[in-house]
Amino acid sequence: MTFKKTAETLPKGAHTLERDYYVNPSILQREYNNIFFRNWICAGRSSELTEVGQYKLVNIDTESVIVLREKNGELKAHFNVCRHRGTRICKKAAGQFSKSIQCGYHGWTYGLDGKLIGAPHMDTVEGFKKDDYPLHSVALAEWEGFIFINISDNPENFDTAFAPLFGRFSNWNISELVVQETKEYIVKGNWKLVIQNYCECYHCPILHPALAAIHNYMGGQNDLHKGPFLGGFMEFNEDKDSITASGDLCCPPLKNVKDGDLKRVYYYSISPNMLLSLHPEYVMYHTVWPDGVDKCKVTCSWLFENDVVKSGKHKTQDAIDFWDMTNKQDWYISELSQLGIQSKKYSPAPYSGQESLLAAFDKYYLSDLNSST
């Protein structure tokens, strides 16, 4: 990766967020309305849906979205709401439609493209036209093999929103990688605590001694440190080559990862719900989903080259197991943070010089939360 270092400073007076942002249900509702219902959110990998009619649900607060593979091979997304009486059509988290989508209440039936193709007994209703009642569509985009959806009525153009990331990770060929394993976690903490924890390694020597033995929390630089995309790299210690149980590569490096990138791991948060970690031989990503003010669901997936996964000859599990352990350490401390912040004695404290990205996250988060457009 061509790394362009730009100015980065901790703003004077930068401090942790007020207690209410982690415990107040009305703020969570504003987060749903102003952040998750307006921005492009990561909904997984396009490789999850390979067959025509295959679908998955994405649920966010009161909203539910059907993401599916259409007949023409493209991905499409619809609100999970029947146009007749508003009934939620799908309940299963994932599944397979045959050739159509049917509501289980009164049998209104839709094509995979969302068009209404069957409406029993509506032919007697004067002026009724099927064309007037398709499923409500949801904006969808694909980037590097990831699915992004935007449920806003007026979504920002994806290419405009993600322009700073286009081409940035091309050496990893992420769109060509395949998921070897996915783990789901329930964290008893506010969703922001997971994001904020990811954006700093100030805690690494104490909480992650095994990770600290692989890279020094003082080493590395950030190249994205304002706005919705934050992060940069950390350099491996001299005797380490990747983040695995042994510190060795668990499989051959990705073909186009070369030079300095062979001795680095890159960490990026992609607002509001994605975390992307780029290693010399694999890619890991998380998605974070609020589930109440003091709980969230986190998914974590590990991506490798297809040949590596098919061969079964490599120690890819060493990377998965190492990060599973590290993830659980992070969830543990996030849960303790949630418990402490709930106390009447919690009050904001200054950020350290190692937490500049947290100050940047807070700034962008507050601007998004308080946006009225």
C-alpha positions in Angstrom: 0.0 0.0 0.0 1.3 3.5 -0.8 1.1 5.1 2.6 0.6 8.8 2.8 1.1 10.2 6.2 -0.9 13.4 7.0 -1.0 15.6 10.0 -2.5 14.0 13.1 -2.8 15.6 16.5 -4.9 15.0 19.6 -7.3 18.0 19.9 -6.8 20.1 22.9 -9.3 19.1 25.7 -10.3 15.9 23.9 -12.1 13.6 26.3 -14.3 10.5 26.5 -18.0 10.8 25.8 -20.6 11.7 28.4 -22.3 8.9 30.2 -25.6 9.4 28.4 -24.2 8.3 25.1 -23.8 4.8 26.5 -26.9 4.4 28.7 -29.7 6.6 27.4 -32.2 4.7 25.2 -33.3 8.0 23.5 -29.8 8.5 22.2 -29.7 5.0 20.9 -32.9 5.8 19.0 -31.2 8.9 17.5 -28.3 6.6 16.5 -30.7 4.3 14.6 -32.5 7.2 12.9 -29.5 9.5 12.1 -26.6 7.0 11.7 -27.8 3.4 10.9 -30.8 4.5 8.9 -28.9 7.1 6.8 -25.5 5.6 6.1 -24.1 2.8 4.1 -23.8 -0.2 6.4 -21.9 -3.4 5.8 -24.2 -6.4 5.5 -21.7 -9.2 4.8 -20.1 -10.8 1.8 -21.7 -11.2 -1.6 -20.3 -14.8 -1.6 -22.9 -15.6 1.0 -25.5 -15.5 -1.7 -24.4 -17.5 -4.7 -27.7 -19.1 -5.9 -30.7 -17.4 -7.5 -33.3 -16.8 -4.8 -30.8 -17.2 -1.9 -31.4 -14.6 0.7 -30.4 -13.2 4.1 -32.1 -10.8 6.5 -30.5 -7.7 7.9 -32.4 -6.4 11.0 -31.7 -3.0 12.5 -34.0 -1.9 15.3 -37.5 -1.9 13.8 -36.3 -2.3 10.2 -35.7 -5.5 8.4 -34.2 -5.9 4.9 -34.2 -8.9 2.6 -30.9 -9.1 0.6 -31.1 -11.7 -2.2 -29.6 -12.9 -5.4 -31.9 -12.1 -8.3 -32.5 -14.0 -11.6 -30.0 -11.9 -13.5 -27.4 -12.8 -11.0 -27.3 -9.4 -9.4 -27.9 -8.7 -5.7 -31.0 -6.8 -4.7 -32.5 -5.6 -1.4 -36.1 -5.0 -0.3 -37.7 -3.9 2.9 -39.2 -7.0 4.6 -42.7 -5.5 4.5 -45.7 -6.7 2.5 -47.4 -4.0 0.6 -50.9 -5.2 1.6 -51.1 -5.1 5.4 -47.5 -4.4 6.2 -46.8 -7.9 7.4 -43.2 -8.9 7.8 -42.7 -11.5 5.1 -39.5 -13.4 6.2 -38.6 -14.4 9.7 -35.7 -16.8 9.1 -32.3 -15.2 9.2 -31.4 -16.8 5.8 -33.0 -19.1 3.3 -33.9 -19.9 -0.3 -36.8 -18.5 -2.3 -37.9 -20.7 -5.2 -38.9 -18.2 -7.9 -40.9 -15.7 -5.9 -41.5 -14.2 -2.5 -44.9 -14.8 -0.9 -46.4 -13.2 2.2 -47.8 -15.8 4.6 -50.8 -13.7 5.5 -52.9 -13.1 2.4 -50.7 -14.6 -0.3 -49.5 -11.5 -2.0 -46.6 -12.7 -4.1 -43.6 -10.8 -5.5 -40.9 -11.6 -8.1 -37.3 -11.6 -6.8 -37.0 -8.2 -8.4 -39.7 -7.0 -5.9 -42.5 -6.5 -8.5 -46.0 -7.6 -7.3 -47.0 -10.6 -9.5 -49.9 -12.1 -7.5 -52.6 -10.5 -5.3 -55.6 -12.8 -4.6 -59.0 -11.2 -5.1 -57.7 -7.7 -5.7 -59.0 -7.8 -9.3 -62.4 -6.7 -8.0 -60.9 -3.5 -6.5 -61.5 -0.6 -8.8 -58.3 1.1 -10.0 -56.0 -1.5 -8.4 -52.8 -2.0 -10.3 -50.0 -4.4 -9.4 -47.4 -2.1 -10.7 -48.3 0.4 -7.9 -47.4 -2.1 -5.1 -43.8 -3.5 -5.5 -41.8 -4.2 -2.4 -40.0 -1.1 -1.3 -36.4 -1.2 -2.5 -33.3 -0.7 -0.5 -30.1 0.8 -2.0 -27.4 -1.7 -2.4 -23.7 -1.6 -3.4 -20.8 -4.0 -3.6 -17.3 -3.0 -2.7 -14.3 -5.4 -2.5 -16.7 -8.3 -2.3 -18.7 -6.8 0.6 -22.4 -6.0 0.5 -23.4 -2.5 1.7 -27.0 -1.4 2.1 -28.5 2.0 2.8 -32.2 2.3 3.9 -32.4 6.0 3.6 -35.1 7.4 1.3 -32.4 9.6 -0.2 -29.1 7.7 0.2 -25.8 9.3 -0.6 -24.2 8.0 -3.7 -22.0 5.1 -2.7 -19.1 6.0 -5.0 -19.0 9.5 -3.5 -19.2 8.2 0.1 -16.5 5.6 -0.4 -14.2 7.5 -2.7 -11.4 7.7 -0.1 -11.2 3.9 0.0 -11.3 3.1 -3.7 -8.1 1.3 -4.7 -6.6 1.7 -1.3 -6.6 -2.1 -0.5 -6.1 -3.4 -4.1 -3.0 -5.4 -3.2 -5.0 -7.6 -0.9 -7.5 -8.6 -3.7 -10.2 -8.7 -1.1 -13.0 -9.4 -3.6 -11.3 -12.6 -4.6 -10.8 -14.0 -1.1 -13.2 -16.5 0.5 -14.5 -16.8 4.0 -13.0 -19.7 5.9 -14.9 -19.1 9.1 -17.3 -16.7 10.8 -17.9 -16.4 14.5 -20.8 -14.5 16.2 -20.5 -12.9 19.6 -22.9 -11.2 21.9 -21.3 -8.3 23.8 -23.0 -6.9 26.9 -21.8 -3.4 26.1 -22.8 -0.4 24.0 -21.8 -0.8 20.3 -19.5 2.2 20.4 -17.3 0.6 23.0 -16.4 -2.1 20.5 -15.6 0.4 17.8 -13.6 2.6 20.2 -11.7 -0.3 21.6 -10.7 -1.4 18.1 -9.4 2.1 17.3 -6.6 2.1 19.9 -3.9 -0.2 21.2 -3.2 1.8 24.3 -4.7 -1.2 26.1 -2.7 -3.9 24.3 0.2 -4.4 26.7 -2.2 -5.1 29.6 -5.1 -6.8 28.0 -3.4 -8.5 25.0 0.1 -9.7 26.1 0.2 -12.2 23.2 -0.7 -9.5 20.7 1.7 -7.1 22.2 4.5 -9.7 21.7 3.7 -9.5 17.9 3.5 -5.7 17.4 4.4 -2.8 19.7 1.5 -0.5 20.4 3.8 2.5 20.0 4.8 1.4 16.4 3.0 2.4 13.3 1.1 5.3 11.9 -2.4 6.4 10.9 -3.2 7.7 7.5 -7.0 8.1 7.9 -7.8 10.1 11.0 -10.9 12.1 10.4 -14.4 11.5 9.0 -16.1 8.0 8.6 -12.9 6.1 7.8 -10.1 5.8 10.5 -7.0 3.8 10.8 -3.5 2.9 9.7 -0.8 0.3 10.3 1.2 -1.3 13.0 4.6 -2.8 12.4 5.5 -6.4 13.5 8.3 -6.9 15.9 11.5 -8.0 14.3 11.0 -11.7 14.9 7.3 -11.8 13.9 5.7 -12.1 10.5 1.9 -12.1 11.2 -0.8 -12.2 13.8 -1.1 -15.9 14.6 -0.6 -18.1 17.6 3.1 -18.5 16.6 3.7 -15.1 15.1 4.6 -16.9 11.9 2.7 -16.7 8.6 -0.1 -19.2 8.7 0.0 -19.6 4.9 1.8 -17.9 2.0 1.4 -14.2 1.7 -1.3 -12.8 -0.6 0.2 -12.6 -4.1 0.3 -8.8 -4.4 1.3 -7.9 -0.8 4.9 -6.9 -1.0 7.7 -4.9 0.5 6.8 -3.0 3.7 3.3 -4.4 3.8 4.7 -7.9 4.5 5.8 -6.5 8.0 2.6 -4.7 8.8 -1.0 -5.2 9.8 -3.5 -2.5 8.8 -6.5 -1.7 11.0 -9.4 0.4 9.7 -12.9 1.3 11.1 -15.5 2.0 8.4 -18.4 3.9 10.0 -20.7 3.0 11.3 -20.5 -0.8 11.7 -17.4 -2.3 10.0 -13.9 -3.1 11.1 -11.3 -4.2 8.6 -8.0 -5.8 9.4 -5.4 -6.5 6.7 -2.6 -9.0 7.3 0.1 -10.2 4.9 -1.7 -13.5 4.3 -5.3 -13.0 5.3 -8.0 -10.4 5.9 -10.3 -10.2 8.9 -13.5 -8.1 9.2 -16.0 -7.4 11.9 -19.5 -6.1 11.7 -21.1 -4.5 14.8 -24.9 -4.3 15.4 -26.6 -2.5 18.3 -29.1 -4.6 20.1 -30.2 -2.2 22.8 -28.3 0.5 24.6 -26.1 -2.0 26.6 -25.7 -4.9 24.2 -24.5 -5.5 20.6 -23.9 -8.4 18.3 -20.5 -8.7 16.6 -19.7 -11.0 13.7 -16.1 -11.8 12.8 -15.0 -13.5 9.6 -11.6 -14.6 8.3 -10.8 -14.4 4.6 -8.1 -16.4 2.7 -7.2 -17.2 -0.9 -9.4 -19.9 -2.2 -6.5 -22.2 -3.0 -5.3 -21.9 0.6 -8.7 -22.9 2.0 -9.2 -25.7 -0.5 -5.8 -27.3 0.1 -6.3 -27.7 3.9 -2.5 -27.8 4.1 -2.0 -24.6 6.0 -2.2 -23.4 9.6 -5.0 -20.9 9.0 -6.7 -22.0 12.2 -3.7 -20.4 14.1 -4.9 -17.0 12.9 -8.6 -17.7 13.6 -7.9 -19.1 17.1 -5.6 -16.2 18.0 -8.1 -13.6 17.0 -10.9 -15.4 18.6 -9.0 -15.3 21.9 -8.2 -11.6 21.4 -11.8 -10.8 20.4 -13.0 -12.3 23.7 -10.5 -10.3 25.6 -11.8 -7.1 24.0 -15.5 -8.1 24.6 -14.6 -8.7 28.3 -13.1 -5.3 28.8 -15.9 -3.6 26.8 -18.5 -5.2 29.1 -16.5 -4.0 32.2 -16.5 -0.5 30.6 -20.3 -0.6 30.2 -20.7 -1.6 33.8 -18.4 1.2 35.0 -19.9 3.9 32.8 -23.4 3.1 34.2 -22.2 4.3 37.6 -23.2 7.7 38.8 -19.5 8.3 39.5 -18.5 8.0 35.8 -17.4 11.3 34.2 -15.5 12.1 31.1 -11.7 12.0 31.3 -8.9 13.2 28.9 -7.8 11.0 26.1 -4.2 10.0 26.0 -1.8 10.7 23.1 -2.4 7.1 22.0 -6.1 7.6 21.6 -6.3 10.3 18.9 -8.5 8.1 16.7 -11.0 7.9 19.5 -11.3 11.6 19.6 -11.7 11.5 15.8 -14.4 8.9 16.0 -16.3 10.8 18.7 -16.2 14.0 16.6 -17.6 12.3 13.5 -20.1 10.3 15.5 -21.5 13.4 17.2 -21.7 15.3 13.9 -23.6 12.4 12.4 -25.8 11.9 15.4 -26.8 15.6 15.5 -27.3 15.9 11.7 -30.8 17.1 10.8 -30.6 16.4 7.1 
